[in-house]
Amino acid sequence: MSKAPDDLKFLSAVGGRLGPTSQWLTACAVCLVAALAGNAVLLFSDKIILGVDLYTHYRWALQFHQALAEGVLYPRWVSAASYGLGEPAFVYYPPCYSYLVSWLRAVTGDLWASMKVVAMVATLLAGIVAYAIARRAVGHKWALLAAVLVQTMPFLLFMQGYLNTFPWHASVPLILLTFHETLVPTKSFPNWRLSVAVALLAMTHILAAFMVLLCLPWARLRRETTTVGEGWPTSLVRWGLSVGAGLLLAMPYLLPALTTWDLIHPEAWNYSKTVDWRTAFAFPFITSRLWGLRWFGPQWVLASSALILAAIATTVAFRFHRHRMALPLGLAPLLCIAWAGLFFASELSYPLYAALGPLRMVQYPYRFLCVAAPAATIASVLALWGVVRQDQGIGWRAASALPLVGSALLFGVLQLGIVREGSQPHLSPKLLLNYFGAPEYYTASRKPGWKAYVDSGGMRGFSVRAGGDSRALLDRSHEKLWLVQTNSGMTLPLPVFAYPAWSISVDGQPRRPLTDPETGLLAVALPAGEHRVRVVWSGLPEERQGIAIALLAAALMAGMTFWKRSLRAAS
């Protein structure tokens, strides 16, 4: 067996260089082939296990694209929801996925095609980042193995093909990028790459960012994530400040999304008929008997796959430590991340969920497998490399390899399930004509009378019954204009749910927005006569404050970076 100092020299040599460009091009080509193969069923047969989330994300992406086409830089209002009365879902749901799908539509010509391309590209990028993580420790060939195994993770396919949570699936490369920037020792502050990765992750899938930030700090406690002469407290603080800077960059989305819950119904996240976090733990030995089991597949099968990978890699790590053999670079921090994710996914963390409201916003604890599974997969490849390099014998090689083989086989089983049971979604803009809406994004002012308002003819029906008339002159997602004729003074409910971001003008003069007590719709007081009533999305104060914070944070980070470079140049 090799001595630890020799191993450390070798690992330092491997991790200290990125390698020739040809190897990176080879890695990109291999990851592209794996991404196409892994998404072949979706891309070429158009099959998927149909679920509600697919139609939700399609409708949202379509509304987002239409608003961008109207010239809205950052859409905030889903105008077609609730039969055209709308909801502020885009204030609270991250925008990056919708931006990407909308921009790709200019190339593909079809929104569903764009969503499929984004899924394939996300898988490609996940492999490339996994390759970068593993390459620091194990070199080119083994890093290729890690990349392909991450691209064929069962949970990755489950997110896309079974849950239909396309934005969550698209966040996986960013999850891995935060892994990479956390594992690489650096004294630079701010760490721009980490800050930007955190900002993009938060603006792609806020729950994924929350879960990642709960699990990553444990990796910074390991010595190999710190620079020479630096203790872990200093390293952890520097990492936390870069993460905080990333969250500040995401404030155009985060500030209104996190501070205006009183304007909607966020309790639906945890207390709707279909959501009970107590039923969704991984390995639910006790909770399933008390409250039931939500979904056997992810809670037992997929969770067990991640657990076995982490357990075998941990066993190898302890064996190496006991025999004073150097661990592969990054193995211990990755295991810290994997076990943190498995803890939060399992019912061992039940007391934390019961005590902490923000943790319950995850809704389904097994979602932490999106953190645990990739960390455990890469860690297992690193452990297998160490076993092979240290010539540990056939038994240890088989024990280290079999969980990875099992993970790939499980991916194949899930793909076969989509082939057999999947269906083509047949998505089209006509879906906007049906009723849709997300209860958690209903406006707080919404009242039961809105349905009777719609059924009785909406604004025009109300106007005619009052002895007048009305018709729409402009109907855009964030701007609407009506011509209204009244024979006497009246308070007219408008076909838009009340929300503080709306401003109203009558004949070019600003008016105070009212809320109709029966419906929860915007209303305006009109005198007798003919009037032009305009409603425009003027935005929440938190939207403008968030933009200002992000610009200030970016300016401070740029200033600090320039100042440090000037000092280095002067010295």
LOTORLUM-998544 format. One record per residue (C-alpha): x, y, z; chain. Coordinates in Angstrom, 3 decimals, m for minus. Layout:
          X          Y          Z   chain
          X          Y          Z       A
...
//
This chain:
          X          Y          Z   chain
      0.000      0.000      0.000       A
      1.244      3.480     m0.837       A
      2.053      5.915      1.902       A
     m0.147      8.946      2.426       A
      2.519     11.541      1.473       A
      3.065      9.912     m1.916       A
     m0.676      9.863     m2.561       A
     m0.993     13.506     m1.580       A
      1.726     14.466     m4.054       A
     m0.031     12.557     m6.815       A
     m3.452     14.033     m5.991       A
     m1.974     17.512     m5.879       A
     m0.463     17.018     m9.314       A
     m3.763     15.726    m10.766       A
     m5.874     18.416     m9.141       A
     m3.558     21.278     m9.951       A
     m4.121     21.353    m13.697       A
     m7.164     21.393    m15.914       A
     m5.634     19.291    m18.623       A
     m5.344     19.717    m22.385       A
     m8.161     21.224    m24.378       A
     m8.586     17.995    m26.321       A
     m9.634     16.165    m23.174       A
    m12.234     18.810    m22.352       A
    m13.569     18.593    m25.896       A
    m13.753     14.819    m25.541       A
    m15.602     15.245    m22.259       A
    m18.110     17.610    m23.870       A
    m18.668     15.157    m26.741       A
    m19.186     12.212    m24.381       A
    m21.573     14.250    m22.221       A
    m23.508     15.316    m25.317       A
    m23.943     11.703    m26.439       A
    m25.004     10.704    m22.919       A
    m27.454     13.617    m22.731       A
    m29.035     12.680    m26.063       A
    m29.245      9.017    m25.045       A
    m30.608      9.813    m21.606       A
    m33.316     12.045    m23.059       A
    m33.963      9.977    m26.178       A
    m37.449      8.899    m25.103       A
    m38.485     12.493    m24.481       A
    m36.751     13.968    m27.517       A
    m37.645     11.426    m30.175       A
    m40.812      9.665    m29.027       A
    m42.272     12.683    m27.205       A
    m43.327     10.432    m24.318       A
    m43.580     11.392    m20.680       A
    m45.547     10.298    m17.629       A
    m48.188     13.003    m17.768       A
    m48.763     15.035    m14.612       A
    m50.290     18.324    m13.546       A
    m46.910     20.047    m13.304       A
    m46.248     19.578    m17.015       A
    m49.327     21.595    m17.963       A
    m48.619     24.180    m15.268       A
    m45.081     24.837    m16.483       A
    m46.175     24.851    m20.114       A
    m48.913     27.408    m19.427       A
    m46.545     29.543    m17.390       A
    m43.832     29.404    m20.043       A
    m46.390     30.324    m22.709       A
    m47.684     33.282    m20.684       A
    m44.134     34.396    m19.925       A
    m43.217     34.250    m23.608       A
    m46.297     36.207    m24.623       A
    m45.513     38.915    m22.057       A
    m41.929     39.185    m23.299       A
    m43.241     39.515    m26.856       A
    m45.374     42.445    m25.642       A
    m42.227     44.207    m24.440       A
    m42.424     43.388    m20.722       A
    m38.844     42.938    m19.484       A
    m39.722     40.899    m16.395       A
    m43.248     39.440    m16.523       A
    m44.932     39.176    m13.119       A
    m48.608     38.467    m13.869       A
    m50.170     35.277    m15.321       A
    m53.005     37.010    m17.118       A
    m54.857     33.953    m18.467       A
    m55.258     32.255    m15.069       A
    m58.748     32.012    m13.537       A
    m60.513     32.632    m16.869       A
    m58.465     35.754    m17.585       A
    m58.673     37.371    m14.141       A
    m55.030     36.490    m13.521       A
    m52.694     35.711    m10.636       A
    m49.223     37.002     m9.597       A
    m47.445     33.639     m9.918       A
    m44.386     35.171    m11.622       A
    m43.781     37.407     m8.615       A
    m43.162     34.287     m6.532       A
    m41.915     31.653     m8.985       A
    m38.302     31.952    m10.265       A
    m37.984     33.361    m13.804       A
    m34.773     31.903    m15.277       A
    m36.317     28.732    m16.717       A
    m39.103     30.689    m18.419       A
    m36.598     33.147    m19.887       A
    m34.501     30.313    m21.321       A
    m37.470     28.456    m22.801       A
    m38.847     31.659    m24.304       A
    m35.536     32.604    m25.906       A
    m35.108     29.108    m27.342       A
    m38.553     29.277    m28.884       A
    m37.123     31.732    m31.401       A
    m34.929     28.864    m32.605       A
    m37.260     25.878    m32.271       A
    m40.481     27.660    m33.213       A
    m42.389     25.638    m30.620       A
    m42.554     26.044    m26.855       A
    m42.758     22.331    m26.042       A
    m39.765     21.682    m28.286       A
    m37.901     24.382    m26.382       A
    m38.742     22.708    m23.071       A
    m37.350     19.413    m24.361       A
    m34.170     21.071    m25.607       A
    m33.672     22.739    m22.225       A
    m34.017     19.329    m20.559       A
    m31.347     17.886    m22.827       A
    m29.011     20.874    m22.340       A
    m29.463     20.683    m18.562       A
    m28.413     17.019    m18.670       A
    m25.417     17.928    m20.853       A
    m24.269     20.688    m18.500       A
    m24.791     18.483    m15.450       A
    m22.362     15.990    m16.946       A
    m19.775     18.637    m17.795       A
    m19.816     20.124    m14.292       A
    m19.670     16.643    m12.736       A
    m16.648     15.954    m14.946       A
    m14.967     19.122    m13.646       A
    m15.636     18.103    m10.034       A
    m14.280     14.585    m10.444       A
    m11.329     15.522    m12.656       A
     m9.588     17.368     m9.848       A
     m9.211     14.041     m8.039       A
     m9.217     11.171    m10.514       A
     m8.127     12.459    m13.911       A
     m9.767     12.379    m17.311       A
    m11.077      8.833    m17.829       A
    m12.563      8.330    m14.405       A
    m14.079     11.806    m14.521       A
    m15.855     10.794    m17.739       A
    m17.364      7.864    m15.838       A
    m18.549     10.208    m13.074       A
    m20.081     12.558    m15.643       A
    m22.055      9.844    m17.422       A
    m23.253      8.314    m14.147       A
    m24.509     11.704    m12.955       A
    m26.321     12.176    m16.267       A
    m27.981      8.785    m15.803       A
    m28.942      9.244    m12.152       A
    m32.370      7.715    m11.524       A
    m33.518     10.769     m9.561       A
    m32.561     13.077    m12.426       A
    m34.839     11.157    m14.788       A
    m37.536     10.980    m12.126       A
    m37.602     14.772    m11.797       A
    m38.164     15.211    m15.508       A
    m39.994     12.125    m16.752       A
    m42.244     11.351    m13.784       A
    m42.650     14.565    m11.772       A
    m42.566     16.837    m14.854       A
    m40.786     19.489    m12.755       A
    m38.782     20.890    m15.654       A
    m37.432     23.996    m13.849       A
    m36.196     21.796    m10.988       A
    m34.526     19.478    m13.491       A
    m32.908     22.500    m15.170       A
    m31.419     23.571    m11.825       A
    m29.242     20.426    m11.477       A
    m26.204     21.865    m13.369       A
    m26.323     24.873    m11.047       A
    m26.554     22.589     m8.017       A
    m23.408     20.848     m9.215       A
    m21.721     24.174     m9.933       A
    m22.259     25.232     m6.326       A
    m20.702     21.880     m5.335       A
    m17.673     22.645     m7.507       A
    m17.153     26.146     m6.163       A
    m17.586     24.923     m2.596       A
    m15.067     22.107     m2.975       A
    m12.331     24.153     m4.649       A
    m10.164     26.018     m2.100       A
     m9.851     29.724     m2.821       A
     m8.893     32.854     m0.920       A
    m10.583     35.153     m3.403       A
    m13.448     37.238     m2.128       A
    m15.868     37.691     m3.569       A
    m15.892     34.330     m5.326       A
    m17.724     35.513     m8.425       A
    m18.356     32.017     m9.754       A
    m19.976     30.868     m6.518       A
    m22.010     34.064     m6.169       A
    m23.308     33.899     m9.741       A
    m24.065     30.167     m9.394       A
    m26.088     30.805     m6.224       A
    m27.930     33.725     m7.834       A
    m28.851     31.707    m10.932       A
    m29.863     28.715     m8.822       A
    m32.146     30.849     m6.653       A
    m33.691     32.386     m9.778       A
    m34.178     28.976    m11.407       A
    m35.561     26.943     m8.502       A
    m35.760     28.598     m5.110       A
    m36.379     25.354     m3.223       A
    m33.326     23.729     m4.805       A
    m31.236     26.713     m3.685       A
    m32.642     26.449     m0.164       A
    m31.867     22.732      0.036       A
    m28.366     23.162     m1.367       A
    m27.510     25.932      1.083       A
    m28.611     23.752      3.989       A
    m26.288     20.930      2.912       A
    m23.173     22.638      1.540       A
    m21.773     24.303      4.687       A
    m20.856     20.904      6.114       A
    m18.441     20.374      3.234       A
    m16.539     23.555      4.158       A
    m15.606     21.999      7.503       A
    m13.252     19.627      5.705       A
     m9.558     20.538      5.507       A
     m9.258     20.007      1.745       A
    m11.765     22.809      1.049       A
     m9.542     25.363      2.799       A
     m6.399     27.028      1.509       A
     m2.964     26.630      3.078       A
     m2.705     28.362      6.445       A
     m6.447     28.951      6.718       A
     m8.735     27.410      9.339       A
    m12.218     26.156      8.582       A
    m13.968     29.032     10.429       A
    m12.350     31.589      8.133       A
    m13.054     29.410      5.109       A
    m16.689     28.972      6.103       A
    m17.198     32.701      6.676       A
    m15.626     33.564      3.316       A
    m17.844     30.972      1.621       A
    m20.914     32.317      3.408       A
    m20.169     35.885      2.346       A
    m19.877     34.821     m1.298       A
    m23.169     32.926     m0.980       A
    m24.747     36.011      0.590       A
    m23.474     38.124     m2.289       A
    m25.124     35.688     m4.696       A
    m28.438     36.023     m2.876       A
    m28.151     39.807     m3.107       A
    m27.661     39.501     m6.874       A
    m30.930     37.552     m7.001       A
    m32.895     40.228     m5.113       A
    m34.937     41.415     m8.146       A
    m36.719     38.086     m7.734       A
    m36.083     37.178     m4.084       A
    m37.130     40.406     m2.359       A
    m40.715     40.589     m3.679       A
    m41.044     36.805     m3.617       A
    m40.102     36.485      0.058       A
    m41.571     39.657      1.569       A
    m45.064     39.892      0.056       A
    m46.658     36.610      1.106       A
    m49.461     38.532      2.786       A
    m50.711     39.360     m0.726       A
    m51.332     35.689     m1.665       A
    m52.244     32.354     m0.012       A
    m48.891     30.661      0.788       A
    m50.546     28.302      3.267       A
    m51.618     26.217      0.263       A
    m47.999     25.063     m0.088       A
    m48.317     22.940      3.029       A
    m51.984     22.563      3.807       A
    m53.721     21.812      0.528       A
    m55.455     18.475      0.027       A
    m52.544     17.088     m1.971       A
    m49.674     18.299      0.219       A
    m48.701     16.798      3.558       A
    m44.978     16.868      4.273       A
    m45.376     14.163      6.915       A
    m46.178     11.583      4.217       A
    m43.151     12.339      2.020       A
    m40.039     11.346      3.985       A
    m37.464      8.986      2.551       A
    m37.271      5.691      4.473       A
    m40.612      6.356      6.246       A
    m40.507      3.480      8.746       A
    m42.631      5.355     11.304       A
    m44.265      8.264      9.494       A
    m45.844      6.024      6.839       A
    m47.714      4.120      9.559       A
    m48.939      7.330     11.173       A
    m49.820      9.454      8.135       A
    m49.460      7.207      5.096       A
    m47.027      6.920      2.183       A
    m47.068      9.418     m0.659       A
    m44.969      7.664     m3.329       A
    m43.119      4.395     m2.852       A
    m40.681      4.919     m5.742       A
    m38.801      8.021     m4.604       A
    m39.278      7.447     m0.885       A
    m37.877      3.916     m0.893       A
    m36.326      2.867     m4.214       A
    m34.592      6.084     m5.305       A
    m33.670      6.986     m1.749       A
    m32.167      3.525     m1.212       A
    m30.048      3.911     m4.336       A
    m28.550      7.161     m3.016       A
    m28.125      5.681      0.461       A
    m26.237      2.620     m0.799       A
    m23.925      4.781     m2.899       A
    m23.152      7.009      0.070       A
    m22.763      4.082      2.467       A
    m20.279      2.162      0.294       A
    m18.236      5.295     m0.420       A
    m18.197      6.099      3.295       A
    m17.048      2.559      4.119       A
    m14.189      2.916      1.659       A
    m13.270      6.285      3.145       A
    m13.123      4.854      6.678       A
    m11.009      1.943      5.453       A
     m8.555      4.317      3.814       A
     m8.405      6.440      6.933       A
     m7.833      3.414      9.175       A
     m4.946      2.228      6.994       A
     m3.489      5.752      6.691       A
     m4.091      5.939      2.958       A
     m4.882      9.312      1.440       A
     m8.500      9.844      0.467       A
     m9.253     10.874     m3.111       A
     m9.455     14.643     m3.275       A
    m12.999     15.833     m2.567       A
    m14.369     12.479     m1.358       A
    m14.914     13.539      2.247       A
    m16.635     16.880      1.436       A
    m18.909     15.177     m1.104       A
    m19.871     12.591      1.501       A
    m20.663     15.402      3.941       A
    m23.034     16.882      1.351       A
    m24.590     13.497      0.550       A
    m25.235     12.590      4.181       A
    m26.636     16.033      4.940       A
    m29.057     15.613      2.026       A
    m30.044     12.117      3.148       A
    m30.610     13.365      6.701       A
    m32.967     16.133      5.579       A
    m34.717     13.701      3.210       A
    m35.326     11.084      5.910       A
    m37.681     11.045      8.870       A
    m34.685     11.486     11.169       A
    m35.170     15.195     10.480       A
    m38.872     15.122     11.463       A
    m38.327     17.265     14.598       A
    m36.739     19.988     12.466       A
    m39.655     19.988     10.021       A
    m42.143     20.101     12.887       A
    m40.356     23.048     14.510       A
    m39.232     25.100     11.505       A
    m41.820     26.561      9.155       A
    m39.333     27.462      6.393       A
    m38.206     23.834      6.206       A
    m41.806     22.727      5.636       A
    m41.879     24.915      2.534       A
    m39.873     22.141      0.854       A
    m43.238     20.288      0.949       A
    m41.789     16.837      0.226       A
    m38.641     16.014      2.233       A
    m37.542     13.419     m0.341       A
    m36.768     16.395     m2.579       A
    m33.417     16.618     m0.768       A
    m32.386     13.657     m2.922       A
    m31.603     16.227     m5.633       A
    m28.641     17.168     m3.423       A
    m27.809     13.768     m1.959       A
    m27.935     11.730     m5.194       A
    m25.365     13.650     m7.299       A
    m23.015     14.058     m4.338       A
    m23.238     10.336     m3.528       A
    m22.757      9.356     m7.192       A
    m19.570     11.375     m7.661       A
    m18.293     10.269     m4.259       A
    m18.825      6.629     m5.247       A
    m16.770      7.062     m8.413       A
    m13.984      8.665     m6.384       A
    m14.122      5.789     m3.895       A
    m13.995      3.188     m6.671       A
    m10.997      4.959     m8.209       A
     m9.242      4.869     m4.855       A
     m9.971      1.163     m4.411       A
     m8.632      0.342     m7.870       A
     m5.542      2.521     m7.495       A
     m4.696      1.092     m4.089       A
     m5.240     m2.435     m5.445       A
     m7.687     m3.370     m2.691       A
     m8.739     m6.673     m4.199       A
    m11.685     m8.029     m6.154       A
    m14.065     m7.965     m3.214       A
    m13.660     m4.261     m2.544       A
    m13.745     m3.474     m6.246       A
    m17.000     m5.353     m6.694       A
    m18.555     m3.788     m3.595       A
    m17.619     m0.313     m4.814       A
    m18.728     m0.868     m8.408       A
    m22.035     m2.673     m7.903       A
    m23.971      0.308     m6.482       A
    m22.968      2.369     m9.520       A
    m24.030     m0.439    m11.849       A
    m27.294     m0.703     m9.939       A
    m27.901      3.031    m10.290       A
    m27.437      2.826    m14.070       A
    m29.749     m0.194    m14.286       A
    m32.401      1.614    m12.256       A
    m32.158      4.515    m14.705       A
    m32.846      2.021    m17.518       A
    m35.852      0.623    m15.652       A
    m37.306      4.115    m15.256       A
    m36.768      4.807    m18.952       A
    m38.527      1.570    m19.823       A
    m41.411      2.649    m17.605       A
    m41.766      5.864    m19.616       A
    m41.670      3.929    m22.890       A
    m44.424      1.587    m21.714       A
    m46.649      3.924    m19.720       A
    m45.788      7.379    m21.041       A
    m47.991      9.447    m23.318       A
    m47.567     12.327    m25.711       A
    m48.800     15.534    m24.049       A
    m50.237     17.289    m27.151       A
    m49.554     20.765    m25.762       A
    m50.876     23.867    m27.473       A
    m51.890     27.461    m26.634       A
    m55.508     26.255    m26.476       A
    m54.742     25.085    m22.932       A
    m54.978     28.727    m21.853       A
    m58.688     28.677    m22.675       A
    m59.406     26.179    m19.900       A
    m59.543     27.127    m16.258       A
    m56.194     26.941    m14.503       A
    m54.570     28.479    m11.476       A
    m52.274     27.671     m8.558       A
    m54.018     27.992     m5.161       A
    m50.828     29.158     m3.457       A
    m50.690     32.147     m5.822       A
    m54.327     33.222     m5.502       A
    m54.498     36.870     m4.473       A
    m55.356     37.445     m0.818       A
    m58.304     39.661     m1.821       A
    m59.926     36.921     m3.944       A
    m63.576     36.297     m2.957       A
    m66.034     33.542     m3.996       A
    m68.178     35.923     m6.043       A
    m65.615     36.042     m8.878       A
    m67.062     32.912    m10.473       A
    m70.562     34.386    m10.679       A
    m69.031     37.547    m12.178       A
    m67.423     35.481    m14.966       A
    m70.509     33.316    m15.551       A
    m72.758     36.367    m15.866       A
    m70.732     37.937    m18.654       A
    m67.850     39.540    m16.808       A
    m67.307     43.276    m17.142       A
    m69.603     43.731    m20.120       A
    m72.411     41.789    m18.458       A
    m72.080     43.906    m15.318       A
    m72.077     47.115    m17.384       A
    m75.164     46.144    m19.383       A
    m77.092     45.199    m16.242       A
    m76.222     48.622    m14.832       A
    m77.662     50.322    m17.924       A
    m74.368     50.958    m19.729       A
    m71.880     49.095    m21.881       A
    m68.151     48.338    m22.130       A
    m65.673     46.815    m24.534       A
    m61.969     46.051    m24.503       A
    m59.670     48.239    m26.598       A
    m56.399     46.672    m25.427       A
    m55.881     43.370    m23.658       A
    m52.264     42.654    m22.817       A
    m50.802     40.710    m19.951       A
    m49.621     43.783    m18.023       A
    m51.764     46.515    m19.569       A
    m55.502     46.690    m20.320       A
    m57.760     49.395    m21.717       A
    m61.576     49.510    m21.868       A
    m64.117     51.916    m23.278       A
    m66.943     52.199    m20.744       A
    m70.352     53.908    m21.184       A
    m72.377     54.617    m18.024       A
    m75.766     56.306    m17.633       A
    m75.170     57.076    m13.945       A
    m72.350     57.008    m11.445       A
    m71.219     53.496    m10.522       A
    m68.376     51.431     m9.077       A
    m67.299     49.078    m11.842       A
    m65.486     45.767    m11.086       A
    m62.737     45.209    m13.650       A
    m61.803     41.733    m14.953       A
    m58.495     41.653    m13.056       A
    m57.916     40.442     m9.512       A
    m56.878     43.223     m7.155       A
    m53.162     43.381     m6.399       A
    m51.138     46.369     m5.181       A
    m48.920     46.443     m8.275       A
    m51.792     47.619    m10.498       A
    m52.419     51.314    m11.171       A
    m55.639     52.694    m12.683       A
    m56.339     55.790    m14.753       A
    m59.634     57.100    m16.091       A
    m59.471     59.343    m19.159       A
    m55.747     59.784    m18.518       A
    m56.176     60.800    m14.858       A
    m54.856     58.515    m12.074       A
    m57.516     56.994     m9.842       A
    m57.256     55.179     m6.537       A
    m57.673     51.435     m7.129       A
    m60.582     49.903     m5.242       A
    m61.311     46.264     m4.404       A
    m64.766     44.868     m5.070       A
    m65.922     43.210     m1.810       A
    m67.934     40.472     m3.529       A
    m65.310     39.264     m6.014       A
    m61.920     40.571     m4.920       A
    m61.483     42.211     m8.336       A
    m60.056     45.631     m9.057       A
    m62.777     48.257     m9.143       A
    m62.997     51.914    m10.089       A
    m65.586     54.613     m9.355       A
    m66.956     56.182    m12.571       A
    m69.264     59.135    m13.118       A
    m71.916     59.066    m15.834       A
    m70.644     59.319    m19.400       A
    m68.079     57.669    m21.676       A
    m64.681     56.850    m20.210       A
    m61.438     55.150    m21.088       A
    m60.290     53.006    m18.179       A
    m56.656     51.872    m18.248       A
    m54.996     49.375    m15.905       A
    m51.175     49.118    m15.970       A
    m48.771     46.995    m13.964       A
    m46.653     49.614    m12.212       A
    m44.889     47.087     m9.984       A
    m44.452     46.570     m6.271       A
    m42.024     48.766     m4.303       A
    m40.148     45.544     m3.485       A
    m39.476     44.988     m7.194       A
    m37.675     48.303     m7.518       A
    m35.884     47.841     m4.204       A
    m34.681     44.390     m5.290       A
    m33.211     45.775     m8.510       A
    m31.425     48.526     m6.572       A
    m29.960     46.028     m4.095       A
    m28.722     43.751     m6.895       A
    m27.082     46.643     m8.762       A
    m25.427     47.888     m5.570       A
    m24.174     44.378     m4.712       A
    m22.773     43.902     m8.223       A
    m21.044     47.300     m8.064       A
    m19.500     46.536     m4.656       A
    m18.305     43.114     m5.788       A
    m16.795     44.571     m8.961       A
    m15.140     47.329     m6.945       A
    m13.617     44.866     m4.480       A
    m12.353     42.670     m7.301       A
    m10.779     45.630     m9.117       A
     m9.231     46.926     m5.881       A
     m7.640     43.549     m5.062       A
     m6.243     43.227     m8.570       A
     m4.779     46.718     m8.312       A
     m3.083     45.803     m5.034       A
     m1.614     42.643     m6.542       A
     m0.394     44.548     m9.575       A
      1.213     47.198     m7.385       A
      3.001     44.608     m5.250       A
//
